Amino acid sequence: METTPQSNPQSNPFATMHKQRLYSLAVAIVAFITLLLPWVSFVVVSENGLRGMGIISLLGVIAVIGSAFMGNKEQAYDAMTKNIVIGGFGAIALGAVLFLLTRNSNYGPFTSNGFGIWACLVVGLAGLGFIMGFIKIPQSK
């Protein structure tokens, strides 16, 4: 019985992914990391963004990560998927803003904002800027 050599499938699923999808995925992973950082600090205690309005940001992260793997990964986002990504990055930023607006009512006036809340807001806005074309990534030659 003779066997024919079979094509070796690509072991790295990110090697053929379009740069727009890959960068969006990377930004979403950074946004998830910001959810694990302190969002609000008490005297010696801090809490991360995986509670309260931070859940909105988590849903945005899930939307962006999910859309990176939808459809043909070798092409840029189509119109519908791009709207999902814009909504996802908008939700990341919106969750951070709503958390900032409701912090005093939920945690009291003697708390301070942690680094994670500001990082999440910046990452969400940067993702929006990238997807909407305001932030350009230089093409390699």
Phi, psi and omega in degrees: 000122183260133179254143177260144179293132179264155179291138181276113180294151180299124182278340180256109183290346182268351184293325182258004181289139178298146184299324179298317178292319182295317179293321177296320178297318179296318179294322178294323177293320176296321178297321177295321178297323178294335177291335180274344179282164179294129176260329179218140182237134170264201182301303180234001184245143176227157179232146181270185185271010180270039177205163177059225181289348176295340178296328177298318177295322178297319177296324176295320177298316180297320179296317182291317180295318179296320181288337178295335181255005178275142175071203180282113184287346181275354180245161176294168180298139171279179187298316182292315180293326178296322176295324177295317180294319177298317177296323179295312178293325175297321178293325177299312180291320181296319178300320179292317180294316179295325176296318178297320182289330183257006184299312183295323180287332181268326187242348179095166185282351185261030177246161176234155179286137177273173181294325185298323181295318180289320178296320179296318179297315180294318180295318178298317179291323177295320177297318176299315179298322179291312183292324181278355175094006179282331177250121182254139174262125182295141180279137177279147183261000000 
